[in-house]
Amino acid sequence: MFILIALMQPIPNPGQTSDRHERARARLHRFALSLPCLVTAFLMCLSSQPAAAQGFDGVLTWHNDVARTGQNLNETVLTPQNVKAAKFGKVFSFSVDGQIYAQPLYVPNVTISGQGIHNVVYVATENDSVYAFDADGLSPAPLWQVSFINAAQGTTTVPCGTDGNSSISCNVFPFYGVTSTPVIDPNSNTMYLVARTAQNGTYFQSLHALDLTSGAEKFGGPVVIQGSVPGTGAGSVGGLIAFDPLADIQRAALLLLNGTVYIGWAGAAHGWIMAYNATTLTQTAIFNTTPNAVIGGVWGSGAGLAADSSGNLYASVGDAAFDASTGGSDFGDTVMRMNSSLAVEDYFAPMDQGCRAANDIDLGSAGVMLLPPQAGANPNEQLIAGKGGN
C-alpha cells in the first residue's frame, strides 16, 4: 500500500529562501481520497507566505471541522486560477503496512521527539498501525510508527468473517484494525482512535490516546470499550443489550467536542454511540439506536458525527424499525439531534421510512453536514443524502 503526496509548485517569490526552508512552510489544504481499499492521496501546497500568515491550524478531524463542511476559511493560496493539472502531481510516496480507510490528518509544526520540528501527516491502517510522516518529504522513513499487534503475545488484527457471517463482517476486507478517522486535540497534542484486535480468541475494541510527538499512549490508555443498555431487541439477555466487540463495526469518524470523544458504531445487531472523557478515557454516556429492535447502524459511509456551536450532536441512523413517534425507543432511518449526554432532543424520520427499512434504502448511509448560516427564516440547516433509487 502507498500514500501518494502531491505538492503544488511554489509561487515565485523574489525573496525566496532555500527549497528546504520553503518546504518547511508547506501547508496541507485539502485531501482527495481514492477508493478506500486502494490508495490515499494528499494535495498539498507550497506557499510563498509564512505558515503563520495563513492561519491554518491543520486538518484535525474528518472534513476539517465539527460541522463536517470540509471548508478551510483561512485559505490564501489556492484559487480557481492556480489549481490546475499542470501544477499538481506525485512528488513522493511512503509504504504502509495495510489498507487505509481512515482520512489521514495533518498537523503543522510538531516537535517530534529527538527529530526536531516537522509538518506531519498521521495515517492509520487496517493492520492496526499508526504512522507519522514528514508532510514535506524531508524524511525517507516514518517519524514514528506504533503497532497495536503483538504476535508473541497472541495479539493480532481481526480477520473479516471471523464471526461466521461474512456478508456482514467483511465490509472491510481482509482485516479490521483502525477503520474510522481519528480526531486530534492540538491543545494537548493527542490523537484519539479506535482499534480492533484479537488476543488468543478473544476480541477487543479499544480507545487509544496517542501523543502526537512520539506515538506513546496517554491518559492511562488504551481502554477497552464495553457497555450495555436496557432493551429487549436482538441479542438481549435478561433485559439488557450488550456491546459486541466482534460484530459491532466502528466506521464513523470520531468527534471531539468540549472535552469529550464521541464514537459511533454500526453492527450486525444494533447501532451505538458512546462518549468518553478526553483526559481520563472514562465512559460518560452510552446510547443504542434500536434497543427493542435490530440493526440501525451509525456509520454514514465513514462520516463523523456532527456538532453545532451550542454543543448539540447530530447523527444519522441506518435501516431499522422506527417507533419514536409513538413513544418508543427505536430510531431507524432517522436524523437525531442529541445533547452532550446523548439524550435525543429532536429528530427527523422521512415519511417513507417503512419502505426504506424494508428495501435497504437507509437514510443513515450518509453523514450529516451542518450548513453555514443561510439567508431566510431558517438560517441553521443541515444536509443529508442517504440511499435513493426507485
Phi, psi and chi 1 to 4 in degrees:
 res  aa     phi    psi   chi1   chi2   chi3   chi4
   1 MET       -  149.6  -54.4  -53.5  -64.2      -
   2 PHE  -136.0  150.4  -67.1   89.3      -      -
   3 ILE  -105.7  125.3  -57.0  166.6      -      -
   4 LEU  -100.8  130.2  -55.4 -177.4      -      -
   5 ILE  -120.3  117.5  -58.0 -178.2      -      -
   6 ALA  -107.5  133.7      -      -      -      -
   7 LEU  -116.4  137.7  -61.3 -175.9      -      -
   8 MET   -77.2  140.7 -173.8  175.3  179.6      -
   9 GLN   -64.1  147.6  -66.3  -59.5  -47.7      -
  10 PRO   -62.6  141.7  -14.4   24.2      -      -
  11 ILE   -71.2  130.6  -63.3  173.8      -      -
  12 PRO   -54.2  139.1  -24.7   33.8      -      -
  13 ASN  -144.4  113.8  177.5    5.6      -      -
  14 PRO   -56.4  -31.0  -23.2   33.4      -      -
  15 GLY   -95.7   20.2      -      -      -      -
  16 GLN   -65.5  137.4 -174.2  174.9   10.0      -
  17 THR   -89.0 -161.5   55.7      -      -      -
  18 SER   -62.5  158.7   68.4      -      -      -
  19 ASP   -60.9  -38.3  179.8   65.1      -      -
  20 ARG   -63.8  -41.4  179.3  178.4  177.3   85.9
  21 HIS   -65.7  -39.5 -178.1   69.6      -      -
  22 GLU   -66.1  -39.4 -173.1   65.2   26.3      -
  23 ARG   -63.4  -31.9  -78.3  177.9  176.8  -92.8
  24 ALA   -65.6  -15.0      -      -      -      -
  25 ARG   -93.3    4.5  -65.3  172.2  173.8  174.5
  26 ALA   -58.3  142.7      -      -      -      -
  27 ARG  -128.0  137.7  -46.0  -60.1  -68.6  168.1
  28 LEU   -86.3  123.2 -178.6   62.8      -      -
  29 HIS  -111.3  -32.0  -71.4  -80.3      -      -
  30 ARG  -159.8  153.5   49.9  177.0   76.8  167.0
  31 PHE  -107.7  147.4  -69.7   94.0      -      -
  32 ALA  -128.3  113.8      -      -      -      -
  33 LEU  -102.4  131.8  -57.9 -176.8      -      -
  34 SER   -85.9 -168.4   69.9      -      -      -
  35 LEU   -54.3  136.6  -67.2  176.1      -      -
  36 PRO   -62.8  -27.7   17.4  -29.6      -      -
  37 CYS   -81.1   -7.7  -64.6      -      -      -
  38 LEU  -108.1  -75.2  -57.3  176.5      -      -
  39 VAL  -142.2  146.2  171.9      -      -      -
  40 THR  -114.0  130.4  -59.0      -      -      -
  41 ALA  -116.1  144.4      -      -      -      -
  42 PHE  -117.1  137.2  -55.0  101.6      -      -
  43 LEU  -104.0  124.5  -61.9 -176.6      -      -
  44 MET  -126.6  157.4  -58.6 -177.6   69.2      -
  45 CYS  -128.7  137.5  172.7      -      -      -
  46 LEU   -96.3  123.1  -69.7  178.3      -      -
  47 SER  -102.9  147.2  167.8      -      -      -
  48 SER   -83.5   -3.8   62.2      -      -      -
  49 GLN  -104.0  150.1  -60.2  -62.5  -40.1      -
  50 PRO   -57.9  148.8  -21.5   31.8      -      -
  51 ALA   -56.4  -40.9      -      -      -      -
  52 ALA   -62.9  -27.5      -      -      -      -
  53 ALA   -68.5  -24.7      -      -      -      -
  54 GLN   -82.2  -20.5  -63.9 -173.0   47.4      -
  55 GLY    65.9   29.4      -      -      -      -
  56 PHE   -99.3  116.4 -176.8   59.8      -      -
  57 ASP   -90.5   -5.0  -65.1  -33.9      -      -
  58 GLY   115.5  177.2      -      -      -      -
  59 VAL  -106.2  102.9  177.6      -      -      -
  60 LEU  -105.5   -7.6  -49.1  176.5      -      -
  61 THR  -155.9  166.8 -170.4      -      -      -
  62 TRP   -59.0  126.1 -172.6   86.5      -      -
  63 HIS    60.2   26.1  -82.4 -156.8      -      -
  64 ASN    81.8  -23.1 -149.2   37.9      -      -
  65 ASP  -153.3  167.1   56.6   38.6      -      -
  66 VAL   -73.3  -16.5  -62.9      -      -      -
  67 ALA   -79.1  -12.5      -      -      -      -
  68 ARG    67.0   37.2  -50.5  -52.3 -175.2 -175.8
  69 THR   -84.5  -23.8   67.1      -      -      -
  70 GLY    77.9    5.9      -      -      -      -
  71 GLN   -78.3  149.0  -62.4 -179.2  107.4      -
  72 ASN  -123.2   96.7  173.0   15.2      -      -
  73 LEU   -75.5   -5.5  -61.7  179.4      -      -
  74 ASN  -102.3   14.3  -65.9  -44.6      -      -
  75 GLU   -62.3  130.0  176.9   61.1   64.3      -
  76 THR  -128.0   -6.3   61.7      -      -      -
  77 VAL  -111.6  -50.6  175.1      -      -      -
  78 LEU   -73.2  131.2  -60.6 -177.2      -      -
  79 THR  -138.6  163.0   69.9      -      -      -
  80 PRO   -58.5  -23.2  -25.9   36.1      -      -
  81 GLN   -80.0  -34.8  -70.2   71.0   40.8      -
  82 ASN  -103.8   -4.7   66.0   28.1      -      -
  83 VAL   -88.2   92.3  177.6      -      -      -
  84 LYS  -133.5  155.7  -62.1 -179.4 -177.4  -62.8
  85 ALA   -57.2  -34.6      -      -      -      -
  86 ALA   -68.0  -18.2      -      -      -      -
  87 LYS   -99.9   -3.7  -70.3  179.4  178.5  -81.2
  88 PHE  -120.0  150.3  -75.2   85.7      -      -
  89 GLY   174.5  169.2      -      -      -      -
  90 LYS   -68.6  129.5  176.6 -178.5  175.1 -179.4
  91 VAL  -110.9  -41.7  175.0      -      -      -
  92 PHE  -158.0  168.9   53.6   82.6      -      -
  93 SER  -146.2  158.6   63.1      -      -      -
  94 PHE  -129.5  146.9  -67.2  110.5      -      -
  95 SER   -88.3  144.3  -63.8      -      -      -
  96 VAL  -129.1  173.4  -62.9      -      -      -
  97 ASP   -98.2    5.7   64.3    2.7      -      -
  98 GLY  -168.3  179.7      -      -      -      -
  99 GLN   -71.0  153.7  -60.8 -169.4   59.6      -
 100 ILE  -117.4  112.5  -57.3  166.4      -      -
 101 TYR  -105.1  -27.5  -81.4   66.9      -      -
 102 ALA   -78.0  143.4      -      -      -      -
 103 GLN   -67.9  124.5  175.2 -176.1  -39.6      -
 104 PRO   -62.4  152.7  -24.7   36.0      -      -
 105 LEU  -119.3  161.3  -58.1  174.9      -      -
 106 TYR  -136.9  134.1  168.9   81.5      -      -
 107 VAL  -133.7  127.0 -177.0      -      -      -
 108 PRO   -83.8  154.4   31.2  -33.8      -      -
 109 ASN    56.5   51.0  -57.4  -41.4      -      -
 110 VAL   -94.3  131.5 -179.7      -      -      -
 111 THR   -84.5  104.6  -59.6      -      -      -
 112 ILE   -85.6  133.8  -60.1  -63.5      -      -
 113 SER   -53.1  118.0  -59.9      -      -      -
 114 GLY    73.9    5.1      -      -      -      -
 115 GLN  -131.5    8.8  -59.2 -178.0   68.3      -
 116 GLY    81.6 -163.0      -      -      -      -
 117 ILE   -96.0  134.0  -61.9  174.7      -      -
 118 HIS  -140.2  151.1  -64.6  -99.6      -      -
 119 ASN   -83.2  129.2  -61.1  -39.8      -      -
 120 VAL  -125.8  136.2 -176.8      -      -      -
 121 VAL  -105.7  128.2  171.3      -      -      -
 122 TYR  -106.1  129.7  -64.0   92.7      -      -
 123 VAL  -130.5  130.9  179.6      -      -      -
 124 ALA  -114.3  143.1      -      -      -      -
 125 THR  -121.7  165.6   77.1      -      -      -
 126 GLU   -75.0   -4.5  -65.9  -68.7   -3.7      -
 127 ASN   -93.1   19.5 -159.4   47.0      -      -
 128 ASP    61.9   40.7  -85.5  -37.2      -      -
 129 SER  -120.7  152.9  -76.5      -      -      -
 130 VAL  -127.8  131.9  178.9      -      -      -
 131 TYR  -117.2  146.8  -66.5   81.6      -      -
 132 ALA  -116.4  116.6      -      -      -      -
 133 PHE  -112.2  144.9  -69.6  111.6      -      -
 134 ASP   -67.1  120.5 -177.4  -79.7      -      -
 135 ALA   -72.3  -12.3      -      -      -      -
 136 ASP  -102.8    4.8  -53.6  -42.9      -      -
 137 GLY    72.8   21.9      -      -      -      -
 138 LEU   -83.9  -12.9  -58.8 -178.5      -      -
 139 SER  -124.1  127.4  174.8      -      -      -
 140 PRO   -73.9  -16.5   28.4  -35.6      -      -
 141 ALA  -120.2  163.1      -      -      -      -
 142 PRO   -57.4  144.6  -22.6   32.8      -      -
 143 LEU   -66.8  -36.4  -60.1  171.3      -      -
 144 TRP  -160.4  158.6   55.5 -103.8      -      -
 145 GLN  -143.2  137.4  175.8 -167.4   -1.3      -
 146 VAL  -123.9  148.1  -64.5      -      -      -
 147 SER  -126.1  140.5  174.0      -      -      -
 148 PHE   -98.3    7.6  -54.4  129.0      -      -
 149 ILE  -108.5  152.5   60.8  177.3      -      -
 150 ASN  -151.1   95.7 -173.5  -34.6      -      -
 151 ALA   -60.3  -35.4      -      -      -      -
 152 ALA   -63.2  -30.6      -      -      -      -
 153 GLN   -97.7    4.0  -63.2 -180.0    2.4      -
 154 GLY    81.6   15.7      -      -      -      -
 155 THR   -95.7  121.0  -56.8      -      -      -
 156 THR  -133.3  174.1   65.7      -      -      -
 157 THR   -69.8  174.2   54.4      -      -      -
 158 VAL  -104.3  110.8  177.6      -      -      -
 159 PRO   -66.0  139.9  -17.0   30.8      -      -
 160 CYS   -66.8  152.1   76.5      -      -      -
 161 GLY    81.7    3.4      -      -      -      -
 162 THR   -59.2  -34.4  -58.6      -      -      -
 163 ASP   -84.3    5.8   64.0   -4.4      -      -
 164 GLY    84.1    1.1      -      -      -      -
 165 ASN  -122.2   78.4 -169.8  -14.9      -      -
 166 SER   -65.7  -25.5   60.2      -      -      -
 167 SER   -65.5  -23.7   65.0      -      -      -
 168 ILE  -101.4  -47.7  -67.0  174.3      -      -
 169 SER   -86.7   -1.8   60.1      -      -      -
 170 CYS  -103.9   30.9  -84.0      -      -      -
 171 ASN   -59.6  -30.7  -71.4  -66.6      -      -
 172 VAL  -117.8  126.6  175.2      -      -      -
 173 PHE  -125.8  139.4  178.0   86.9      -      -
 174 PRO   -98.2   -7.5   34.9  -35.1      -      -
 175 PHE  -129.6  150.8  -59.3  108.6      -      -
 176 TYR  -101.7  126.5  -77.0  105.2      -      -
 177 GLY  -134.7 -101.9      -      -      -      -
 178 VAL  -104.1  111.5 -178.1      -      -      -
 179 THR  -102.5  -43.7  -58.9      -      -      -
 180 SER   -86.2  163.9   77.7      -      -      -
 181 THR   -74.5  126.1  -59.5      -      -      -
 182 PRO   -67.0 -179.1  -18.4   32.1      -      -
 183 VAL  -137.2  146.2   65.5      -      -      -
 184 ILE  -117.9  135.6  -71.0  173.5      -      -
 185 ASP  -102.9  106.8 -179.6    0.9      -      -
 186 PRO   -70.6  -21.1   28.9  -35.6      -      -
 187 ASN   -71.3  -33.4  -63.2  -45.0      -      -
 188 SER  -109.4    3.0   66.2      -      -      -
 189 ASN    55.4   49.8  -80.1  -26.0      -      -
 190 THR  -127.5  136.9  -53.2      -      -      -
 191 MET  -110.3  131.0  172.0 -169.8  -67.6      -
 192 TYR  -107.1  137.3  -59.2   91.5      -      -
 193 LEU  -155.9  161.6   59.1   94.1      -      -
 194 VAL  -114.2  128.3  172.7      -      -      -
 195 ALA  -119.7  146.7      -      -      -      -
 196 ARG  -109.5  135.0  -60.2 -177.2   65.8  175.3
 197 THR  -140.9  161.0   55.1      -      -      -
 198 ALA  -121.2  141.7      -      -      -      -
 199 GLN  -137.0  104.8 -173.2  166.2   18.8      -
 200 ASN    51.3   45.4  -58.5  -43.8      -      -
 201 GLY    89.1   -2.4      -      -      -      -
 202 THR  -109.1  140.6  -58.6      -      -      -
 203 TYR  -111.2  142.8  -60.5   93.8      -      -
 204 PHE  -136.4  148.5  -60.5   90.8      -      -
 205 GLN  -122.9  134.8  -66.2 -168.1   39.1      -
 206 SER  -133.6  143.0  -58.4      -      -      -
 207 LEU   -92.4  122.8  174.5   61.1      -      -
 208 HIS  -109.3  145.5  -64.0 -101.9      -      -
 209 ALA  -125.5  108.4      -      -      -      -
 210 LEU  -106.4  141.2  -57.8 -176.0      -      -
 211 ASP   -72.0  125.2 -170.5  -40.3      -      -
 212 LEU   -62.3  -26.2  -66.2 -177.5      -      -
 213 THR   -84.1  -19.6   69.3      -      -      -
 214 SER  -142.6  -17.2   65.4      -      -      -
 215 GLY    85.6    1.0      -      -      -      -
 216 ALA   -69.6  147.9      -      -      -      -
 217 GLU   -70.1  143.6  -63.3  -82.6   -2.2      -
 218 LYS  -123.0  165.3  -59.5  179.3   65.5  173.6
 219 PHE    57.0   29.9  -50.5  132.6      -      -
 220 GLY    78.1   10.1      -      -      -      -
 221 GLY   -77.5  170.0      -      -      -      -
 222 PRO   -80.5  162.4   30.5  -36.3      -      -
 223 VAL  -116.0  138.6  -63.4      -      -      -
 224 VAL   -74.7  131.6  173.9      -      -      -
 225 ILE   -85.9  129.0  -67.3  169.6      -      -
 226 GLN  -157.1  167.3   53.0 -168.5  -17.9      -
 227 GLY   163.4  167.4      -      -      -      -
 228 SER  -153.9  159.3   61.5      -      -      -
 229 VAL  -139.3  156.7  -61.5      -      -      -
 230 PRO   -63.4  140.7  -21.2   33.5      -      -
 231 GLY   175.1  160.0      -      -      -      -
 232 THR  -119.1   11.7   58.6      -      -      -
 233 GLY   -78.1 -164.4      -      -      -      -
 234 ALA   -55.3  132.2      -      -      -      -
 235 GLY    79.2    4.7      -      -      -      -
 236 SER   -68.5  145.3   62.6      -      -      -
 237 VAL  -134.8  120.3  176.2      -      -      -
 238 GLY    61.5   31.1      -      -      -      -
 239 GLY    81.0   14.8      -      -      -      -
 240 LEU  -126.7  143.6  -69.6  175.4      -      -
 241 ILE  -105.9  123.7  -57.7  -71.1      -      -
 242 ALA  -106.1  142.9      -      -      -      -
 243 PHE   -61.8  135.8  174.4   75.8      -      -
 244 ASP  -111.2  107.1 -173.4  -22.3      -      -
 245 PRO   -68.1  -14.2   25.0  -33.8      -      -
 246 LEU   -92.3  -44.1  178.8   58.2      -      -
 247 ALA   -89.1  -21.3      -      -      -      -
 248 ASP   -89.4  124.9  -66.7  -33.2      -      -
 249 ILE  -104.8  126.6  -55.0  170.2      -      -
 250 GLN  -100.2   95.4 -152.4  -77.8  -64.9      -
 251 ARG  -111.5  -29.0  -77.0 -175.5  -77.5 -178.7
 252 ALA   -65.9  133.8      -      -      -      -
 253 ALA   -60.3  146.5      -      -      -      -
 254 LEU   -73.0  150.7  -86.9   59.1      -      -
 255 LEU  -119.9  130.6  168.8   68.3      -      -
 256 LEU  -110.7  120.8  176.2   63.2      -      -
 257 LEU  -146.2  120.8 -174.7   69.2      -      -
 258 ASN    50.8   45.5  -62.7  -31.3      -      -
 259 GLY    79.7   13.5      -      -      -      -
 260 THR  -128.4  138.0  -59.3      -      -      -
 261 VAL   -99.3  124.6  178.9      -      -      -
 262 TYR  -109.1  136.7  -65.7   92.9      -      -
 263 ILE  -133.2  135.9  -49.3  168.7      -      -
 264 GLY  -118.8  148.6      -      -      -      -
 265 TRP  -132.8  151.1  -75.3  -95.4      -      -
 266 ALA  -121.4  128.3      -      -      -      -
 267 GLY  -129.2  174.6      -      -      -      -
 268 ALA   -64.5  -24.5      -      -      -      -
 269 ALA  -113.1  -37.0      -      -      -      -
 270 HIS  -154.9  165.2  -58.8  -82.5      -      -
 271 GLY  -101.3  148.6      -      -      -      -
 272 TRP  -134.4  151.4  -63.5   86.1      -      -
 273 ILE  -134.5  132.6  -57.9  174.7      -      -
 274 MET  -129.9  154.6  -60.0 -174.5 -164.2      -
 275 ALA  -123.3  137.8      -      -      -      -
 276 TYR  -131.7  137.8  -75.5   80.7      -      -
 277 ASN   -63.9  130.6 -177.0  -72.9      -      -
 278 ALA   -72.8  -18.9      -      -      -      -
 279 THR  -108.9  -17.4   55.3      -      -      -
 280 THR  -112.2  -15.9   65.2      -      -      -
 281 LEU    60.7   26.2  -56.1 -173.6      -      -
 282 THR   -91.0  144.5   55.7      -      -      -
 283 GLN   -73.5  131.3 -171.4 -179.3   99.5      -
 284 THR  -113.8  -17.5   58.7      -      -      -
 285 ALA  -161.3  155.8      -      -      -      -
 286 ILE  -148.5  142.0 -174.7  169.9      -      -
 287 PHE  -142.8  138.0  175.4   81.9      -      -
 288 ASN  -116.8  130.9 -172.7  -67.0      -      -
 289 THR   -73.9  -25.8   62.1      -      -      -
 290 THR  -141.8   65.1   54.7      -      -      -
 291 PRO   -64.9  -21.2   24.1  -34.9      -      -
 292 ASN  -115.7   19.6  -61.0  -43.3      -      -
 293 ALA  -144.4 -141.2      -      -      -      -
 294 VAL  -147.3  154.2   64.6      -      -      -
 295 ILE    56.4 -143.2   57.8  177.9      -      -
 296 GLY    88.2   48.3      -      -      -      -
 297 GLY   -69.7  149.2      -      -      -      -
 298 VAL  -106.6   96.1  177.8      -      -      -
 299 TRP  -136.6  -47.4   61.6  -70.7      -      -
 300 GLY    56.5   31.6      -      -      -      -
 301 SER    57.1   33.4  -61.6      -      -      -
 302 GLY    91.8   -5.2      -      -      -      -
 303 ALA   -64.9  150.8      -      -      -      -
 304 GLY   -87.1  154.5      -      -      -      -
 305 LEU   -56.5  140.8  -56.8  176.6      -      -
 306 ALA  -100.6  163.1      -      -      -      -
 307 ALA  -148.3  151.3      -      -      -      -
 308 ASP  -107.5  179.5   62.6   24.6      -      -
 309 SER   -70.1  -14.0   59.1      -      -      -
 310 SER   -91.1    0.0  -62.1      -      -      -
 311 GLY    88.2   12.0      -      -      -      -
 312 ASN   -81.7  145.7  -61.7  -53.7      -      -
 313 LEU  -104.3  150.9  -81.3   66.6      -      -
 314 TYR  -132.4  130.7  -61.9   82.4      -      -
 315 ALA  -140.9  149.5      -      -      -      -
 316 SER  -110.4  146.9   58.5      -      -      -
 317 VAL  -118.9  140.7 -179.9      -      -      -
 318 GLY   -80.8 -168.9      -      -      -      -
 319 ASP   -54.4  133.5  -72.0  -29.5      -      -
 320 ALA   179.2  176.0      -      -      -      -
 321 ALA   -66.6  152.0      -      -      -      -
 322 PHE  -132.8  122.8  171.6   81.3      -      -
 323 ASP  -141.7   14.7   61.9    7.3      -      -
 324 ALA   -61.7  -29.6      -      -      -      -
 325 SER   -71.1  -14.6   60.4      -      -      -
 326 THR  -114.5   21.9   56.2      -      -      -
 327 GLY    92.4    5.7      -      -      -      -
 328 GLY   -83.1 -174.7      -      -      -      -
 329 SER  -118.7    9.1  -56.1      -      -      -
 330 ASP  -105.3  133.1  -60.1  -37.9      -      -
 331 PHE  -124.7   44.7  -72.8   89.7      -      -
 332 GLY   -60.7  141.6      -      -      -      -
 333 ASP    51.8   51.1  -61.5  -68.0      -      -
 334 THR  -131.3  145.9  -59.8      -      -      -
 335 VAL  -102.3  126.1  176.6      -      -      -
 336 MET  -115.1  143.3  -56.5  178.0  -62.8      -
 337 ARG  -106.9  126.4 -173.1 -174.5   76.7 -154.9
 338 MET  -125.2  155.5  -45.8  175.9   80.9      -
 339 ASN   -89.0 -177.7   64.1   21.3      -      -
 340 SER   -65.6  -18.5   59.8      -      -      -
 341 SER   -94.1    9.3  -60.7      -      -      -
 342 LEU    68.2   27.1  -58.7 -177.9      -      -
 343 ALA   -87.1  131.9      -      -      -      -
 344 VAL   -73.8  120.9  178.5      -      -      -
 345 GLU  -103.5  -23.0  -64.3 -172.4  -31.5      -
 346 ASP  -161.8  161.0 -160.1    0.4      -      -
 347 TYR  -158.5  163.8   65.5   84.8      -      -
 348 PHE  -135.3  130.0  165.9   80.9      -      -
 349 ALA  -127.1  131.9      -      -      -      -
 350 PRO   -68.0  157.1   25.3  -33.7      -      -
 351 MET   -66.2  -21.0   60.8 -177.6  -62.4      -
 352 ASP   -97.8   26.4   62.8  -11.9      -      -
 353 GLN   -56.4  -43.1 -173.0  -82.1  -34.0      -
 354 GLY   -61.5  -40.0      -      -      -      -
 355 CYS   -67.0  -41.4  176.6      -      -      -
 356 ARG   -60.3  -48.5  -74.5  177.1  174.9  -89.5
 357 ALA   -62.7  -34.7      -      -      -      -
 358 ALA   -79.6  -17.2      -      -      -      -
 359 ASN  -124.6   18.8  -68.8  -79.2      -      -
 360 ASP    56.3   48.3 -169.9   26.6      -      -
 361 ILE  -117.8   47.8  -43.8  176.8      -      -
 362 ASP   -64.2  137.6   51.0  -33.4      -      -
 363 LEU   -63.9  -32.9 -173.8   67.7      -      -
 364 GLY   -78.4   11.3      -      -      -      -
 365 SER   -74.3   -7.5   62.0      -      -      -
 366 ALA  -126.3  159.3      -      -      -      -
 367 GLY   -93.3  170.6      -      -      -      -
 368 VAL   -90.2  135.9  175.9      -      -      -
 369 MET  -118.5  128.7 -179.2  175.1   72.7      -
 370 LEU   -91.1  119.9  -54.9 -175.6      -      -
 371 LEU   -74.1  149.9  -61.9  176.7      -      -
 372 PRO   -58.3  155.8  -22.5   33.4      -      -
 373 PRO   -50.7  132.8  -28.8   36.8      -      -
 374 GLN  -105.7  161.0  -53.7  -66.7  -58.7      -
 375 ALA   -73.6  154.9      -      -      -      -
 376 GLY   108.6 -171.3      -      -      -      -
 377 ALA   -73.1  -22.1      -      -      -      -
 378 ASN  -123.1   82.1  -60.4  -65.1      -      -
 379 PRO   -70.8  -26.5   26.1  -34.7      -      -
 380 ASN  -102.2  108.7  -60.4  -46.0      -      -
 381 GLU  -129.9  154.9  -61.4  176.7   -6.9      -
 382 GLN  -124.3  154.7   57.6 -177.0  -65.0      -
 383 LEU  -124.5  132.7  178.5   67.8      -      -
 384 ILE  -146.4  142.8 -176.8  171.1      -      -
 385 ALA  -135.0  107.6      -      -      -      -
 386 GLY   -89.0 -158.6      -      -      -      -
 387 LYS   -68.9  148.5  -64.6  179.0 -175.4  176.6
 388 GLY  -125.7 -152.0      -      -      -      -
 389 GLY   121.4 -161.7      -      -      -      -
 390 ASN   -79.0      -  -65.2  -32.4      -      -
